[in-house]
Amino acid sequence: MKRLLFVCSRNRLRSPTAQEVFSDYDGIEVDSAGLSKDADTVLSEDQVAWADVVIVMEKIHRERLNRKFGHVLKGKRVAVLGIPDDYDFMDPALIDLLKNRCAPHLP
């Protein structure tokens, strides 16, 4: 079972959409969190340790992730999807982008 962790800024739109979209896929477990202090679910060290792959929405998220959790990321793959904060939760266009850009990271 592959464990994917989706990360954005506030865990309100993009990463929860990804968690919802991929929660029923066979062969993976998913979780999501945000890097901001006011995120609905603030990213924890335990979540990063749990994940096999951390999937962030923007390059800035990877930079912040490395600064805060670099010591836990050793040996883990971090993927950047390049999806800006321009979508609502479960927006069909966001779902299409997520499915297309996450395909290489799915089993």
DSSP file (Angstrom, degrees, kcal/mol; ACC not computed):
  #  RESIDUE AA STRUCTURE BP1 BP2  ACC     N-H-->O    O-->H-N    N-H-->O    O-->H-N    TCO  KAPPA ALPHA  PHI   PSI    X-CA   Y-CA   Z-CA
    1    1 A M              0   0    0      0, 0.0     2,-0.4     0, 0.0    27,-0.2   0.000 360.0 360.0 360.0 124.1    0.0    0.0    0.0
    2    2 A K  E     -a   28   0A   0     25,-2.7    27,-2.7    50,-0.0     2,-0.6  -0.746 360.0-145.2 -91.5 135.4    1.5    3.3   -1.1
    3    3 A R  E     -a   29   0A   0     -2,-0.4    49,-2.5    25,-0.2    50,-2.0  -0.900  14.8-170.0-108.2 118.4    0.8    6.3    1.2
    4    4 A L  E     -ab  30  53A   0     25,-3.0    27,-1.6    -2,-0.6     2,-0.5  -0.901   5.9-163.2-109.9 132.2    0.4    9.7   -0.4
    5    5 A L  E     -ab  31  54A   0     48,-2.5    50,-3.5    -2,-0.4     2,-0.5  -0.968   7.9-155.4-115.5 120.2    0.3   13.0    1.5
    6    6 A F  E     -ab  32  55A   0     25,-2.7    27,-2.0    -2,-0.5     2,-0.4  -0.822  14.6-172.4 -97.9 131.4   -1.2   16.0   -0.3
    7    7 A V  E     +ab  33  56A   0     48,-2.7    50,-1.4    -2,-0.5    27,-0.2  -0.979  16.8 148.1-130.9 133.7    0.0   19.4    0.9
    8    8 A C  E     -a   34   0A   0     25,-1.6    27,-1.8    -2,-0.4    28,-0.2  -0.602  57.3 -80.8-136.3-156.5   -1.1   23.0    0.1
    9    9 A S  S    S+     0   0    0     25,-0.3    27,-3.0    -2,-0.2    30,-0.2   0.977 114.2   5.2 -79.7 -57.7   -1.2   26.2    2.2
   10   10 A R  S    S-     0   0    0     24,-0.2    30,-2.5    25,-0.2    24,-0.2   0.385  86.3-125.3-116.0   2.8   -4.4   26.1    4.3
   11   11 A N  S    S+     0   0    0     22,-0.3    23,-0.1    28,-0.2    21,-0.0   0.897  80.8 107.2  55.6  44.6   -5.8   22.6    3.6
   12   12 A R  S    S+     0   0    0     21,-0.1    77,-0.1    28,-0.1    -1,-0.1   0.639  86.1   3.7-120.4 -27.4   -9.2   24.0    2.5
   13   13 A L  S  > S+     0   0    0     76,-0.1     4,-1.4    75,-0.1    77,-0.4   0.676 125.0  31.2-126.3 -68.4   -9.4   23.6   -1.3
   14   14 A R  H  > S+     0   0    0      2,-0.2     4,-2.4     1,-0.2     5,-0.2   0.967 120.4  40.1 -70.8 -56.1   -6.7   21.8   -3.2
   15   15 A S  H  > S+     0   0    0      1,-0.2     4,-2.4     2,-0.2    -1,-0.2   0.882 116.4  49.8 -68.3 -36.3   -5.2   19.2   -0.9
   16   16 A P  H  > S+     0   0    0      0, 0.0     4,-2.4     0, 0.0    -1,-0.2   0.871 110.2  52.5 -67.2 -31.9   -8.6   18.2    0.6
   17   17 A T  H  X S+     0   0    0     -4,-1.4     4,-2.9     2,-0.2    -2,-0.2   0.940 110.0  48.3 -63.7 -45.2   -9.9   17.8   -3.0
   18   18 A A  H  X S+     0   0    0     -4,-2.4     4,-2.4     1,-0.2    -1,-0.2   0.918 110.9  50.7 -60.3 -43.4   -7.0   15.6   -3.8
   19   19 A Q  H  X S+     0   0    0     -4,-2.4     4,-0.8     1,-0.2    -1,-0.2   0.924 113.4  45.4 -60.5 -44.0   -7.6   13.5   -0.6
   20   20 A E  H  < S+     0   0    0     -4,-2.4     3,-0.5     1,-0.2     4,-0.3   0.924 113.4  49.3 -64.6 -45.5  -11.3   13.1   -1.6
   21   21 A V  H  < S+     0   0    0     -4,-2.9     3,-0.4     1,-0.2    -2,-0.2   0.900 120.1  34.8 -62.7 -43.0  -10.6   12.3   -5.2
   22   22 A F  H >< S+     0   0    0     -4,-2.4     3,-1.4    -5,-0.2    -1,-0.2   0.421  88.8  96.3 -96.6   1.6   -7.9    9.6   -4.5
   23   23 A S  T 3< S+     0   0    0     -4,-0.8    -1,-0.2    -3,-0.5    -2,-0.1   0.757  88.7  45.0 -65.1 -23.8   -9.4    8.1   -1.3
   24   24 A D  T 3  S+     0   0    0     -3,-0.4    -1,-0.3    -4,-0.3     2,-0.2   0.360  84.2 118.5-101.4   5.5  -11.1    5.3   -3.2
   25   25 A Y    X   -     0   0    0     -3,-1.4     3,-1.0     1,-0.1     2,-0.2  -0.509  68.4-115.3 -74.0 139.0   -8.2    4.3   -5.4
   26   26 A D  T 3  S+     0   0    0      1,-0.2    -1,-0.1    -2,-0.2     3,-0.1  -0.467  93.7  21.8 -70.8 142.3   -6.9    0.8   -4.9
   27   27 A G  T 3  S+     0   0    0      1,-0.2   -25,-2.7    -2,-0.2     2,-0.3   0.469 107.0  86.4  84.9   2.7   -3.4    0.4   -3.6
   28   28 A I  E <   -a    2   0A   0     -3,-1.0     2,-0.4   -27,-0.2   -25,-0.2  -0.972  54.0-157.2-135.4 152.4   -3.0    3.8   -1.9
   29   29 A E  E     -a    3   0A   0    -27,-2.7   -25,-3.0    -2,-0.3     2,-0.3  -0.946  23.9-160.1-116.4 145.4   -3.8    5.5    1.3
   30   30 A V  E     +a    4   0A   0     -2,-0.4     2,-0.3   -27,-0.2   -25,-0.2  -0.923  18.1 167.7-131.2 154.1   -4.1    9.3    1.3
   31   31 A D  E     -a    5   0A   0    -27,-1.6   -25,-2.7    -2,-0.3     2,-0.3  -0.941  14.2-155.5-149.8 166.1   -4.0   12.2    3.8
   32   32 A S  E     +a    6   0A   0     -2,-0.3     2,-0.3   -27,-0.2   -25,-0.2  -0.988  15.7 159.7-147.8 156.9   -3.8   15.9    3.4
   33   33 A A  E     -a    7   0A   0    -27,-2.0   -25,-1.6    -2,-0.3   -22,-0.3  -0.964  28.2-118.2-163.3 171.6   -2.7   18.9    5.4
   34   34 A G  E     -ac   8  42A   0      7,-2.9     9,-3.1    -2,-0.3   -25,-0.3  -0.876   8.9-141.4-122.8 156.6   -1.6   22.6    5.1
   35   35 A L  S    S+     0   0    0    -27,-1.8   -25,-0.2    -2,-0.3   -26,-0.2   0.654  74.0  93.1 -89.4 -18.0    1.6   24.4    5.8
   36   36 A S  S >  S-     0   0    0    -27,-3.0     3,-1.7   -28,-0.2     7,-0.2  -0.431  81.2-123.7 -78.2 152.0    0.0   27.6    7.2
   37   37 A K  T 3  S+     0   0    0      1,-0.3    -1,-0.1    -2,-0.1     5,-0.1   0.756 113.6  51.3 -64.4 -23.9   -0.6   28.0   10.9
   38   38 A D  T 3  S+     0   0    0    -29,-0.1    -1,-0.3     3,-0.1   -28,-0.1   0.183  81.7 133.0 -99.6  17.3   -4.3   28.6   10.2
   39   39 A A    <   -     0   0    0     -3,-1.7     3,-0.4   -30,-0.2   -28,-0.2  -0.310  67.9-122.2 -64.4 150.2   -4.7   25.5    8.0
   40   40 A D  S    S+     0   0    0    -30,-2.5     2,-0.5     1,-0.3   -29,-0.1   0.917 110.5  19.3 -59.5 -43.0   -7.7   23.4    8.7
   41   41 A T  S    S-     0   0    0    -31,-0.2    -7,-2.9   -30,-0.0     2,-0.3  -0.952  89.4-144.5-125.8 110.2   -5.3   20.5    9.4
   42   42 A V  B     -c   34   0A   0     -2,-0.5    -7,-0.2    -3,-0.4    -5,-0.1  -0.589  29.0-105.0 -77.3 130.6   -1.8   21.8   10.1
   43   43 A L        -     0   0    0     -9,-3.1     2,-0.3    -2,-0.3    -1,-0.1  -0.286  41.4-160.6 -57.7 132.1    0.9   19.5    8.7
   44   44 A S     >  -     0   0    0      1,-0.1     4,-1.8    -3,-0.0     5,-0.1  -0.766  30.4-118.2-114.1 160.5    2.6   17.5   11.4
   45   45 A E  H  > S+     0   0    0     -2,-0.3     4,-2.6     1,-0.2     5,-0.2   0.866 115.3  58.6 -61.7 -37.1    5.9   15.6   11.5
   46   46 A D  H  > S+     0   0    0      1,-0.2     4,-2.1     2,-0.2    -1,-0.2   0.888 104.1  50.7 -61.5 -39.8    4.0   12.4   12.0
   47   47 A Q  H  > S+     0   0    0      2,-0.2     4,-1.6     1,-0.2    -1,-0.2   0.925 111.1  47.8 -64.2 -43.8    2.1   12.9    8.7
   48   48 A V  H  < S+     0   0    0     -4,-1.8    -2,-0.2     1,-0.2    -1,-0.2   0.920 112.4  49.2 -63.5 -43.1    5.4   13.5    6.8
   49   49 A A  H  < S+     0   0    0     -4,-2.6    -1,-0.2     1,-0.2    -2,-0.2   0.870 109.7  53.3 -63.0 -36.7    6.9   10.4    8.5
   50   50 A W  H  < S+     0   0    0     -4,-2.1    -1,-0.2    -5,-0.2    -2,-0.2   0.841  94.2  89.3 -65.5 -35.9    3.9    8.3    7.5
   51   51 A A     <  -     0   0    0     -4,-1.6   -47,-0.2    -3,-0.2     3,-0.2  -0.319  52.4-167.3 -74.8 143.6    4.0    9.3    3.8
   52   52 A D  S    S+     0   0    0    -49,-2.5    25,-1.3     1,-0.3     2,-0.4   0.786  88.8  22.0 -86.1 -37.7    5.8    7.4    1.1
   53   53 A V  E     -bd   4  77A   0    -50,-2.0   -48,-2.5    23,-0.2     2,-0.6  -0.999  69.5-154.7-132.7 131.3    5.3   10.4   -1.3
   54   54 A V  E     -bd   5  78A   0     23,-2.7    25,-2.6    -2,-0.4     2,-0.6  -0.938  13.0-163.6-105.8 123.3    4.5   14.0   -0.4
   55   55 A I  E     -bd   6  79A   0    -50,-3.5   -48,-2.7    -2,-0.6     2,-0.3  -0.929   7.1-171.7-113.6 115.4    2.7   15.8   -3.1
   56   56 A V  E     -bd   7  80A   0     23,-3.0    25,-2.6    -2,-0.6    26,-0.3  -0.713  23.8-138.2-105.8 156.8    2.7   19.6   -2.9
   57   57 A M  S    S+     0   0    0    -50,-1.4    26,-2.7    -2,-0.3    25,-0.6   0.829  81.5  20.3 -83.7 -33.2    0.7   22.0   -5.1
   58   58 A E  S >> S-     0   0    0     24,-0.2     4,-1.3    23,-0.2     3,-0.7  -0.913  76.4-111.4-137.0 160.5    3.3   24.7   -5.7
   59   59 A K  H 3> S+     0   0    0     -2,-0.3     4,-2.1     1,-0.2     3,-0.2   0.866 115.8  60.5 -58.6 -37.7    7.1   25.1   -5.6
   60   60 A I  H 3> S+     0   0    0      1,-0.2     4,-2.4     2,-0.2    -1,-0.2   0.838 100.3  55.9 -61.3 -31.5    6.8   27.4   -2.6
   61   61 A H  H <> S+     0   0    0     -3,-0.7     4,-2.7     2,-0.2    -1,-0.2   0.902 105.8  50.5 -66.8 -39.9    5.2   24.5   -0.7
   62   62 A R  H  X S+     0   0    0     -4,-1.3     4,-2.7     2,-0.2    -2,-0.2   0.916 110.7  49.7 -62.9 -41.6    8.2   22.3   -1.4
   63   63 A E  H  X S+     0   0    0     -4,-2.1     4,-2.1     2,-0.2    -2,-0.2   0.930 113.8  44.3 -62.7 -45.6   10.5   25.0   -0.1
   64   64 A R  H  X S+     0   0    0     -4,-2.4     4,-2.3     2,-0.2     5,-0.3   0.889 113.0  52.5 -66.3 -39.1    8.5   25.5    3.1
   65   65 A L  H  X S+     0   0    0     -4,-2.7     4,-3.1     1,-0.2    -2,-0.2   0.927 110.2  47.9 -61.1 -46.3    8.2   21.7    3.5
   66   66 A N  H  X S+     0   0    0     -4,-2.7     4,-1.3     1,-0.2    -2,-0.2   0.891 112.0  49.8 -62.8 -40.6   12.0   21.3    3.2
   67   67 A R  H  < S+     0   0    0     -4,-2.1    -1,-0.2    -5,-0.2    -2,-0.2   0.922 122.2  31.4 -64.3 -43.8   12.7   24.1    5.7
   68   68 A K  H  < S+     0   0    0     -4,-2.3    -2,-0.2    -5,-0.1    -3,-0.2   0.843 136.5  20.1 -86.3 -34.6   10.4   22.8    8.3
   69   69 A F  H >X S+     0   0    0     -4,-3.1     3,-1.9    -5,-0.3     4,-1.2   0.131  77.6 122.8-125.8  20.2   10.5   19.0    7.8
   70   70 A G  T 3< S+     0   0    0     -4,-1.3     4,-0.5     1,-0.3     3,-0.4   0.842  74.8  58.6 -52.8 -37.2   13.8   18.4    5.9
   71   71 A H  T 34 S+     0   0    0      1,-0.2    -1,-0.3     2,-0.2     3,-0.2   0.733 110.6  42.7 -66.8 -21.9   15.0   16.1    8.6
   72   72 A V  T <4 S+     0   0    0     -3,-1.9    -1,-0.2     1,-0.1    -2,-0.2   0.614 102.5  69.0 -96.3 -16.1   12.0   13.8    8.1
   73   73 A L    ><  +     0   0    0     -4,-1.2     3,-2.7    -3,-0.4    -2,-0.2   0.541  63.9 128.8 -83.7  -6.9   12.0   13.9    4.3
   74   74 A K  T 3  S+     0   0    0     -4,-0.5     3,-0.1     1,-0.3    -3,-0.0  -0.269  83.6   6.6 -55.3 126.2   15.2   11.9    3.8
   75   75 A G  T 3  S+     0   0    0      1,-0.3     2,-0.3     0, 0.0    -1,-0.3   0.436 105.6 117.6  82.0  -0.3   14.5    9.1    1.3
   76   76 A K    <   -     0   0    0     -3,-2.7     2,-0.5   -23,-0.0    -1,-0.3  -0.743  64.7-123.7-100.8 148.8   11.0   10.4    0.5
   77   77 A R  E     -d   53   0A   0    -25,-1.3   -23,-2.7    -2,-0.3     2,-0.5  -0.766  21.2-164.6 -89.0 132.2    9.8   11.6   -2.8
   78   78 A V  E     -d   54   0A   0     -2,-0.5     2,-0.4   -25,-0.2   -23,-0.2  -0.981   8.0-167.8-117.4 121.1    8.4   15.1   -3.0
   79   79 A A  E     -d   55   0A   0    -25,-2.6   -23,-3.0    -2,-0.5     2,-0.5  -0.891  11.2-149.9-112.5 138.7    6.4   15.9   -6.1
   80   80 A V  E     -d   56   0A   0     -2,-0.4   -23,-0.2   -25,-0.2   -21,-0.1  -0.935   7.5-171.3-107.9 122.9    5.3   19.4   -7.2
   81   81 A L        -     0   0    0    -25,-2.6   -24,-0.2    -2,-0.5   -23,-0.2   0.714  29.5-134.6 -86.1 -21.8    2.0   19.5   -9.2
   82   82 A G        +     0   0    0    -25,-0.6   -24,-0.2   -26,-0.3   -25,-0.1   0.906  49.4 150.8  68.9  41.6    2.2   23.1  -10.2
   83   83 A I        -     0   0    0    -26,-2.7    -1,-0.2   -27,-0.1    -2,-0.1  -0.926  35.3-144.5-110.4 112.8   -1.5   23.8   -9.4
   84   84 A P        -     0   0    0      0, 0.0     2,-2.0     0, 0.0     3,-0.3  -0.199  30.0 -98.2 -72.5 166.9   -2.2   27.4   -8.3
   85   85 A D  S    S+     0   0    0      1,-0.2   -27,-0.0   -72,-0.0   -77,-0.0  -0.433  88.1 112.9 -83.9  63.7   -4.7   28.4   -5.6
   86   86 A D        +     0   0    0     -2,-2.0     2,-0.3     2,-0.1    -1,-0.2   0.176  55.9  81.4-119.0  13.4   -7.4   29.3   -8.2
   87   87 A Y        -     0   0    0     -3,-0.3     2,-0.2     6,-0.0   -73,-0.1  -0.884  66.6-128.2-128.8 152.8  -10.0   26.6   -7.6
   88   88 A D    >   -     0   0    0     -2,-0.3     3,-1.9     1,-0.1     6,-0.2  -0.496  53.1 -71.9 -86.9 164.8  -12.8   25.8   -5.2
   89   89 A F  T 3  S+     0   0    0      1,-0.3    -1,-0.1    -2,-0.2   -75,-0.1  -0.385 120.3   1.8 -57.7 129.3  -13.1   22.5   -3.3
   90   90 A M  T 3  S+     0   0    0    -77,-0.4    -1,-0.3     1,-0.2   -76,-0.1   0.705  86.0 169.6  61.6  24.9  -14.1   19.7   -5.7
   91   91 A D    <>  -     0   0    0     -3,-1.9     4,-2.5     1,-0.1     3,-0.4  -0.496  38.9-131.4 -61.6 128.8  -14.0   22.0   -8.7
   92   92 A P  H  > S+     0   0    0      0, 0.0     4,-2.2     0, 0.0     5,-0.1   0.846 107.4  53.0 -55.7 -35.4  -14.2   19.8  -11.8
   93   93 A A  H  > S+     0   0    0      2,-0.2     4,-2.1     1,-0.2     5,-0.1   0.894 109.8  48.4 -67.5 -38.2  -11.3   21.6  -13.4
   94   94 A L  H  > S+     0   0    0     -3,-0.4     4,-2.8     2,-0.2     5,-0.2   0.912 109.6  52.4 -65.8 -42.8   -9.2   21.0  -10.3
   95   95 A I  H  X S+     0   0    0     -4,-2.5     4,-2.5     2,-0.2    -2,-0.2   0.917 109.5  49.3 -59.9 -44.0  -10.2   17.3  -10.2
   96   96 A D  H  X S+     0   0    0     -4,-2.2     4,-2.3     2,-0.2    -1,-0.2   0.928 112.0  48.4 -60.9 -45.6   -9.1   16.9  -13.9
   97   97 A L  H  X S+     0   0    0     -4,-2.1     4,-3.0     1,-0.2     5,-0.3   0.932 111.9  49.6 -60.3 -46.2   -5.7   18.6  -13.1
   98   98 A L  H  X S+     0   0    0     -4,-2.8     4,-2.1     1,-0.2     5,-0.2   0.924 111.0  48.6 -60.0 -46.0   -5.2   16.4  -10.1
   99   99 A K  H  X S+     0   0    0     -4,-2.5     4,-0.8    -5,-0.2    -1,-0.2   0.912 116.2  43.6 -62.2 -42.3   -5.9   13.2  -12.0
  100  100 A N  H  < S+     0   0    0     -4,-2.3     3,-0.2    -5,-0.2    -2,-0.2   0.927 119.0  40.9 -69.1 -45.7   -3.6   14.1  -14.8
  101  101 A R  H  < S+     0   0    0     -4,-3.0    -2,-0.2     1,-0.2    -1,-0.2   0.714 115.4  49.8 -81.4 -20.1   -0.7   15.4  -12.8
  102  102 A C  H >X S+     0   0    0     -4,-2.1     3,-2.3    -5,-0.3     4,-0.6   0.643  83.6  93.3 -89.1 -15.2   -0.9   12.7  -10.1
  103  103 A A  G >< S+     0   0    0     -4,-0.8     3,-1.3     1,-0.3    -1,-0.2   0.849  81.7  54.1 -48.6 -43.8   -0.9    9.8  -12.6
  104  104 A P  G 34 S+     0   0    0      0, 0.0    -1,-0.3     0, 0.0    -2,-0.1   0.714 109.1  50.3 -66.5 -16.2    2.9    9.3  -12.5
  105  105 A H  G <4 S+     0   0    0     -3,-2.3    -2,-0.2    -4,-0.1    -3,-0.1   0.426  92.4  91.8-101.1  -0.2    2.8    9.0   -8.7
  106  106 A L    <<        0   0    0     -3,-1.3   -79,-0.1    -4,-0.6   -78,-0.0  -0.679 360.0 360.0 -95.1 149.4    0.0    6.4   -8.5
  107  107 A P              0   0    0      0, 0.0    -1,-0.1     0, 0.0    -4,-0.1   0.508 360.0 360.0 -70.3 360.0    0.7    2.7   -8.4
